[in-house]
Amino acid sequence: MDEVKTPILEISHLSKSFGDHQVLKDIDFETYHSNVICIIGASGSGKSTLLRCINMLETPTSGQILFHGKDITAKGGNINTYRAKVGMVFQSFNLFHNMSVLKNCMAGTTKVLKKDKRAAEEIAMKYLTKVGMEEYINAKPHQLSGGQQQRVAIARALAMEPEILLFDEPTSALDPQMVGEVLAVMRDLANEGMTMVIVTHEMAFARDVSTRVVFMADGVVAEEGTPEEIFSNPKNDNTKEFLSRFRNQ
């Protein structure tokens, strides 16, 4: 019961500036166990920067990121331990090109989690099988389609057995015919109770899979609510305009 009541991740008054340019302004939101938060909005609204701040790939200018109540932006925090619990899947896959699929999925578990080779291989195979890539363990990334590379990237993130998975527009670099295979894996993870924060342009996916939807505009959370509230009855004019084409399809 406590898992439901207590946020795993809480973003509080988060701001990020690059020089004089403020990209994020006073962001607040939280996610609970098994929630799927989809962050939507136009390009340049700050979505990817927010995700990179959550994973501490960018250092917030101000505000807090609380993971199980502990501020991971505070001095003395162990970022590597935190990142092992909060995995990230990038739009450009970020696989190691000189490594096989299997080695890609073993790298984090051996280097960060200090698993021995046999244990790391077992974990890698478990998650490669889960995403339907077990037949390609000896392939190098360049031998795979974009959709296959992204499924390997998801398996690699899952191999760390994180508490939360962050997805930064995981289908935006894919050809249209490959989008479905990646979204299918993500739907399965959602159905299994994986806690996820997803930046996405896939509106139907956000509508169907989210627990909550966050709409960002100009570096702020302009509106947040259930998929029903955001997609069927948005209150904010920016949200209405952004969703108008999708809702009219």
C-alpha positions as CSV (number, residue, x, y, z in Angstrom):
1,M,0.0,0.0,0.0
2,D,2.9,2.4,0.8
3,E,4.2,2.0,-2.7
4,V,0.9,3.4,-4.0
5,K,0.9,6.4,-1.6
6,T,4.5,7.4,-1.7
7,P,6.0,8.8,-4.9
8,I,9.1,7.0,-6.3
9,L,10.1,10.1,-8.0
10,E,9.2,13.7,-7.2
11,I,10.2,16.7,-9.2
12,S,10.0,19.9,-7.2
13,H,10.4,23.5,-8.5
14,L,12.9,22.2,-11.2
15,S,14.5,24.9,-13.4
16,K,17.2,24.6,-16.0
17,S,19.0,27.4,-17.8
18,F,21.7,27.3,-20.5
19,G,23.4,30.7,-20.1
20,D,20.6,33.3,-20.4
21,H,18.2,30.9,-21.9
22,Q,15.8,29.3,-19.4
23,V,14.6,26.0,-20.8
24,L,12.7,24.7,-17.8
25,K,10.8,26.9,-15.4
26,D,9.5,25.7,-12.0
27,I,8.5,22.1,-13.0
28,D,6.6,20.0,-10.5
29,F,5.3,16.5,-11.0
30,E,5.6,13.1,-9.3
31,T,5.3,9.5,-10.3
32,Y,4.2,6.5,-8.2
33,H,4.9,2.7,-8.5
34,S,3.6,1.3,-11.8
35,N,2.6,4.7,-13.2
36,V,3.2,5.5,-16.8
37,I,3.7,9.3,-17.2
38,C,3.7,10.5,-20.8
39,I,5.1,14.0,-21.4
40,I,3.8,15.6,-24.6
41,G,4.2,19.0,-26.2
42,A,5.7,20.7,-29.2
43,S,9.4,20.5,-30.1
44,G,11.4,22.9,-28.1
45,S,9.0,22.9,-25.1
46,G,11.7,21.4,-22.8
47,K,10.6,17.8,-22.7
48,S,13.9,16.1,-23.5
49,T,15.8,18.6,-21.2
50,L,13.5,17.6,-18.4
51,L,14.2,13.9,-18.9
52,R,18.0,14.6,-19.1
53,C,17.7,16.5,-15.8
54,I,15.8,13.7,-14.2
55,N,18.6,11.3,-15.1
56,M,21.2,13.9,-14.1
57,L,22.7,14.0,-17.6
58,E,22.0,17.7,-17.2
59,T,22.4,19.4,-13.8
60,P,19.3,21.4,-12.8
61,T,19.9,25.1,-12.2
62,S,17.6,24.9,-9.2
63,G,14.9,22.7,-7.6
64,Q,15.0,19.2,-6.4
65,I,14.7,15.6,-7.7
66,L,13.6,13.4,-4.9
67,F,14.1,9.6,-5.4
68,H,12.3,7.8,-2.6
69,G,12.3,11.1,-0.7
70,K,16.1,11.7,-1.0
71,D,17.3,14.7,-3.1
72,I,19.7,13.3,-5.7
73,T,20.8,16.8,-6.7
74,A,22.3,17.4,-3.2
75,K,26.0,17.2,-2.8
76,G,27.4,13.8,-1.9
77,G,24.7,11.8,-3.7
78,N,25.9,8.8,-5.7
79,I,24.7,9.5,-9.2
80,N,25.8,6.1,-10.6
81,T,23.8,4.2,-8.0
82,Y,20.8,6.4,-8.8
83,R,21.2,5.9,-12.6
84,A,21.3,2.2,-12.0
85,K,17.7,2.5,-10.6
86,V,16.5,5.0,-13.1
87,G,17.3,3.7,-16.6
88,M,17.1,5.7,-19.8
89,V,16.3,4.8,-23.4
90,F,17.4,7.4,-25.9
91,Q,15.9,8.3,-29.3
92,S,19.3,7.5,-31.0
93,F,19.7,4.1,-29.3
94,N,23.2,4.9,-28.0
95,L,24.4,1.3,-28.4
96,F,28.1,0.4,-28.3
97,H,28.8,-0.2,-32.0
98,N,31.9,-2.3,-31.4
99,M,30.0,-4.8,-29.2
100,S,27.5,-7.5,-30.0
101,V,23.9,-7.3,-29.0
102,L,24.6,-9.7,-26.0
103,K,27.7,-7.7,-24.9
104,N,25.7,-4.5,-25.1
105,C,23.2,-5.9,-22.7
106,M,25.9,-7.3,-20.3
107,A,28.0,-4.1,-20.1
108,G,26.1,-2.3,-17.4
109,T,25.5,-5.3,-15.3
110,T,29.1,-6.3,-15.2
111,K,30.6,-2.8,-14.8
112,V,28.0,-1.1,-12.6
113,L,26.3,-3.9,-10.8
114,K,29.5,-6.0,-10.7
115,K,27.7,-9.2,-11.8
116,D,29.9,-12.1,-12.9
117,K,29.9,-13.0,-16.6
118,R,27.5,-16.0,-16.2
119,A,24.9,-14.0,-14.2
120,A,25.2,-11.0,-16.6
121,E,24.7,-13.3,-19.6
122,E,21.6,-14.9,-18.0
123,I,20.1,-11.5,-17.2
124,A,20.9,-10.2,-20.7
125,M,19.3,-13.2,-22.4
126,K,16.2,-12.9,-20.2
127,Y,15.5,-9.4,-21.4
128,L,16.6,-9.9,-25.0
129,T,14.1,-12.7,-25.1
130,K,11.5,-10.4,-23.6
131,V,11.9,-7.9,-26.4
132,G,12.1,-10.6,-29.1
133,M,15.8,-10.1,-29.9
134,E,17.2,-13.4,-28.6
135,E,18.1,-14.6,-32.1
136,Y,20.4,-11.6,-32.7
137,I,22.7,-11.9,-29.8
138,N,25.8,-12.1,-32.0
139,A,24.9,-9.3,-34.3
140,K,26.5,-5.8,-34.2
141,P,24.2,-2.8,-34.0
142,H,24.9,-1.8,-37.6
143,Q,23.5,-5.1,-38.8
144,L,20.1,-4.4,-37.2
145,S,17.1,-2.2,-38.2
146,G,16.3,0.9,-36.2
147,G,13.5,-0.9,-34.5
148,Q,15.6,-3.8,-33.6
149,Q,18.4,-1.5,-32.2
150,Q,15.8,0.3,-30.0
151,R,14.5,-3.1,-28.7
152,V,18.1,-4.0,-27.8
153,A,18.4,-0.6,-26.1
154,I,15.3,-1.3,-24.0
155,A,16.6,-4.8,-23.1
156,R,19.9,-3.2,-22.1
157,A,18.1,-0.7,-19.8
158,L,15.9,-3.5,-18.4
159,A,19.0,-5.7,-17.6
160,M,19.9,-3.2,-14.9
161,E,16.5,-4.1,-13.4
162,P,15.7,-0.4,-12.7
163,E,12.8,0.9,-10.7
164,I,11.9,3.5,-13.3
165,L,12.6,3.6,-17.1
166,L,12.9,7.0,-18.8
167,F,12.2,7.1,-22.6
168,D,13.3,10.1,-24.6
169,E,11.2,10.0,-27.8
170,P,12.1,6.3,-28.4
171,T,10.4,6.1,-31.8
172,S,11.3,9.5,-33.3
173,A,14.4,8.1,-35.1
174,L,12.5,5.1,-36.6
175,D,10.9,4.6,-39.9
176,P,7.1,4.4,-39.6
177,Q,6.9,0.7,-40.1
178,M,9.3,0.1,-37.1
179,V,7.5,2.3,-34.7
180,G,4.8,-0.3,-33.9
181,E,7.3,-3.0,-32.8
182,V,8.9,-0.7,-30.2
183,L,5.6,0.6,-28.9
184,A,4.4,-3.0,-28.5
185,V,7.3,-3.7,-26.2
186,M,6.5,-0.6,-24.2
187,R,2.8,-1.5,-24.0
188,D,3.9,-4.9,-22.6
189,L,6.1,-3.2,-20.0
190,A,3.2,-0.9,-19.0
191,N,0.9,-3.9,-18.6
192,E,3.4,-5.6,-16.4
193,G,3.6,-2.7,-14.1
194,M,6.9,-1.1,-15.1
195,T,7.1,2.5,-13.8
196,M,7.9,4.7,-16.9
197,V,8.3,8.4,-17.8
198,I,8.0,8.7,-21.5
199,V,8.6,11.7,-23.8
200,T,6.6,10.9,-26.9
201,H,5.0,12.3,-30.1
202,E,2.8,9.1,-30.3
203,M,-0.5,10.6,-29.2
204,A,-2.5,7.4,-29.5
205,F,0.0,5.6,-27.4
206,A,0.0,8.3,-24.7
207,R,-3.8,8.3,-24.7
208,D,-4.1,4.5,-24.4
209,V,-1.2,3.6,-22.1
210,S,-0.6,6.6,-19.7
211,T,-1.6,6.8,-16.1
212,R,-1.2,10.5,-16.4
213,V,-0.3,12.9,-19.2
214,V,1.9,16.0,-18.7
215,F,1.6,18.7,-21.4
216,M,4.6,21.0,-21.6
217,A,4.8,24.4,-23.4
218,D,7.6,27.0,-23.3
219,G,9.4,25.2,-20.5
220,V,6.5,24.9,-18.1
221,V,3.9,22.2,-17.3
222,A,0.9,23.9,-18.9
223,E,-1.5,21.1,-18.0
224,E,-1.5,17.7,-16.3
225,G,-4.2,15.1,-15.9
226,T,-5.5,11.7,-16.8
227,P,-5.5,10.7,-20.5
228,E,-9.3,11.2,-20.4
229,E,-8.9,14.8,-19.0
230,I,-6.1,15.8,-21.4
231,F,-7.3,14.2,-24.6
232,S,-11.1,14.6,-24.2
233,N,-11.4,17.8,-22.2
234,P,-8.2,19.9,-22.2
235,K,-8.5,23.1,-20.3
236,N,-5.4,25.0,-21.5
237,D,-5.6,26.8,-24.8
238,N,-2.1,25.6,-25.8
239,T,-3.1,22.0,-25.0
240,K,-6.3,22.3,-27.1
241,E,-4.3,23.7,-30.1
242,F,-1.6,21.1,-29.8
243,L,-4.1,18.2,-29.7
244,S,-6.6,19.6,-32.2
245,R,-5.2,17.7,-35.2
246,F,-4.9,14.5,-33.3
247,R,-8.4,14.8,-31.9
248,N,-9.9,15.4,-35.4
249,Q,-8.3,12.3,-36.9
